[in-house]
Amino acid sequence: MKKYSILFFSILFSLNLSAHPFYFSYAEIAYNEFCNCFEGFISLSSHDFEELLNEEKNTKTSISKAMNDSLLKKEISEILNSGLSFSAGRQEIQIQLEGYESEMNGLTRFYFKTQPFKNSEEILVEYDLFMEKYKEQQNKLTIIQRDNKETFDFLIQEKTKLITIKP
């Protein structure tokens, strides 16, 4: 009986080690009327992002090392641009990576600014970061315009939202 108990708890413990508590990223952007751009950050699991980066580049590196390597930093920027994209009419609005901050809780914040975009009342946002890899992924985006805050949920079945820019 003792053997079976040890075996049961060993299996249970090993399953628990590979369990992932959540699949979630959060972005917050503020509309800057002076540059007609967004400024903000994406907060995500450092471990998940490193895993994605290492799979795409067939390497074994950390975010901090990658941010000090110009080629890998460009790859990080491309991953972020493909995972969180903006468009105003026919204009695709690119994210320009400004920096990062690794937090003690296992999350990393990537700070960015978008390129300026033409005045538009509506911006199409697609936020599908990690959704191809993790079907349970949930992303949230908070947009700040003047004194207003609005939060949008992005799920695998609803990856895009049309956001109104208030004049």
C-alpha positions as CSV (number, residue, x, y, z in Angstrom):
1,M,0.0,0.0,0.0
2,K,2.9,2.4,0.8
3,K,4.3,1.8,-2.7
4,Y,1.0,2.8,-4.3
5,S,0.7,5.9,-2.1
6,I,4.2,7.0,-3.0
7,L,3.6,6.3,-6.7
8,F,0.2,8.2,-6.6
9,F,1.8,11.3,-4.9
10,S,4.8,11.2,-7.2
11,I,2.5,11.3,-10.3
12,L,0.3,14.0,-8.7
13,F,3.4,16.1,-7.9
14,S,4.9,15.8,-11.4
15,L,1.5,16.8,-13.0
16,N,1.4,19.8,-10.7
17,L,4.9,20.9,-11.7
18,S,3.9,21.0,-15.4
19,A,0.6,22.8,-14.7
20,H,0.3,26.3,-15.7
21,P,-1.8,28.6,-13.4
22,F,-3.0,30.9,-16.2
23,Y,-2.5,32.0,-19.8
24,F,-2.9,35.7,-19.7
25,S,-1.3,38.9,-20.9
26,Y,-2.3,42.5,-20.2
27,A,-1.7,45.6,-22.2
28,E,-2.3,49.2,-21.3
29,I,-2.1,52.0,-23.9
30,A,-2.7,55.7,-23.7
31,Y,-3.6,57.7,-26.7
32,N,-1.2,60.7,-27.0
33,E,-2.9,63.5,-29.0
34,F,0.4,65.4,-29.5
35,C,2.2,62.6,-31.4
36,N,-1.1,60.9,-32.6
37,C,0.2,57.6,-31.3
38,F,-0.2,55.1,-28.5
39,E,2.2,54.7,-25.7
40,G,2.0,51.7,-23.3
41,F,3.1,48.3,-22.2
42,I,2.4,44.6,-22.5
43,S,2.7,42.5,-19.3
44,L,3.1,38.8,-19.8
45,S,4.6,35.6,-18.4
46,S,8.4,35.8,-18.7
47,H,8.6,32.0,-18.9
48,D,6.0,31.7,-21.7
49,F,7.6,34.5,-23.7
50,E,11.1,33.0,-23.4
51,E,9.8,29.6,-24.5
52,L,8.1,31.2,-27.5
53,L,11.2,33.2,-28.4
54,N,13.5,30.2,-28.0
55,E,11.2,28.0,-30.2
56,E,11.0,30.6,-32.9
57,K,14.8,31.3,-33.0
58,N,15.9,27.7,-32.1
59,T,18.0,29.1,-29.2
60,K,18.2,29.0,-25.5
61,T,18.2,32.6,-24.1
62,S,16.6,34.8,-21.5
63,I,14.7,38.0,-22.2
64,S,17.5,40.1,-20.6
65,K,20.1,38.5,-22.9
66,A,17.9,38.8,-25.9
67,M,17.2,42.5,-25.2
68,N,21.0,43.1,-25.4
69,D,21.3,41.3,-28.7
70,S,20.2,43.5,-31.7
71,L,18.9,40.5,-33.7
72,L,17.0,38.9,-30.9
73,K,15.6,42.3,-29.8
74,K,14.3,42.7,-33.3
75,E,12.7,39.3,-33.0
76,I,11.0,40.3,-29.7
77,S,9.7,43.4,-31.5
78,E,8.3,41.2,-34.3
79,I,6.6,38.8,-31.9
80,L,5.0,41.7,-30.1
81,N,3.9,43.3,-33.4
82,S,2.3,40.1,-34.5
83,G,0.6,39.5,-31.2
84,L,-0.7,43.0,-30.7
85,S,-1.5,44.9,-33.9
86,F,-3.3,48.1,-34.7
87,S,-4.6,49.5,-37.9
88,A,-6.3,52.8,-38.9
89,G,-8.1,52.3,-42.2
90,R,-5.5,50.7,-44.5
91,Q,-2.5,51.9,-42.4
92,E,-0.9,49.3,-40.2
93,I,0.5,50.9,-37.0
94,Q,3.8,49.3,-35.9
95,I,4.9,49.0,-32.3
96,Q,8.3,50.4,-31.5
97,L,9.9,48.6,-28.6
98,E,11.2,51.2,-26.0
99,G,12.4,48.9,-23.2
100,Y,11.4,46.3,-20.7
101,E,11.2,45.5,-17.0
102,S,11.3,42.0,-15.5
103,E,9.3,41.8,-12.3
104,M,9.9,39.5,-9.3
105,N,6.5,37.8,-9.8
106,G,7.6,36.2,-13.1
107,L,6.1,38.8,-15.4
108,T,7.8,41.0,-17.9
109,R,6.6,44.4,-19.1
110,F,7.6,45.5,-22.6
111,Y,7.2,49.2,-23.0
112,F,6.4,50.5,-26.5
113,K,5.2,53.5,-28.5
114,T,3.5,53.2,-31.8
115,Q,4.4,55.0,-34.9
116,P,2.2,58.0,-35.5
117,F,-1.0,57.3,-37.4
118,K,-3.5,59.4,-39.4
119,N,-6.4,60.8,-37.5
120,S,-9.0,58.2,-37.4
121,E,-12.1,57.8,-35.3
122,E,-11.7,54.0,-35.2
123,I,-8.7,51.7,-34.7
124,L,-8.9,48.0,-35.3
125,V,-7.0,46.1,-32.6
126,E,-6.0,42.5,-32.9
127,Y,-4.5,41.1,-29.7
128,D,-3.9,37.4,-30.2
129,L,-0.5,37.1,-28.4
130,F,0.1,33.4,-27.4
131,M,-3.3,32.3,-28.7
132,E,-1.8,30.0,-31.4
133,K,0.3,28.2,-28.8
134,Y,-2.2,28.3,-25.8
135,K,-5.8,27.9,-26.7
136,E,-6.8,29.0,-23.2
137,Q,-5.0,32.3,-23.6
138,Q,-6.8,35.4,-22.5
139,N,-5.6,38.9,-23.3
140,K,-6.9,42.2,-21.9
141,L,-6.3,45.7,-23.2
142,T,-7.0,48.9,-21.3
143,I,-7.0,52.1,-23.4
144,I,-6.7,55.4,-21.7
145,Q,-8.0,58.5,-23.5
146,R,-8.0,61.8,-21.6
147,D,-9.7,60.9,-18.3
148,N,-11.5,57.8,-19.6
149,K,-10.4,54.2,-19.2
150,E,-11.9,51.3,-21.1
151,T,-10.9,47.6,-20.9
152,F,-11.4,45.0,-23.7
153,D,-11.2,41.3,-23.5
154,F,-9.6,39.2,-26.3
155,L,-10.3,35.5,-26.5
156,I,-9.5,32.9,-29.1
157,Q,-12.9,33.3,-30.6
158,E,-12.8,37.1,-30.5
159,K,-9.3,38.3,-31.3
160,T,-10.2,41.7,-32.8
161,K,-12.0,44.8,-31.5
162,L,-12.9,48.1,-33.1
163,I,-11.9,50.9,-30.7
164,T,-13.3,54.5,-31.0
165,I,-10.8,57.3,-30.6
166,K,-12.5,60.2,-29.0
167,P,-11.7,63.6,-30.4
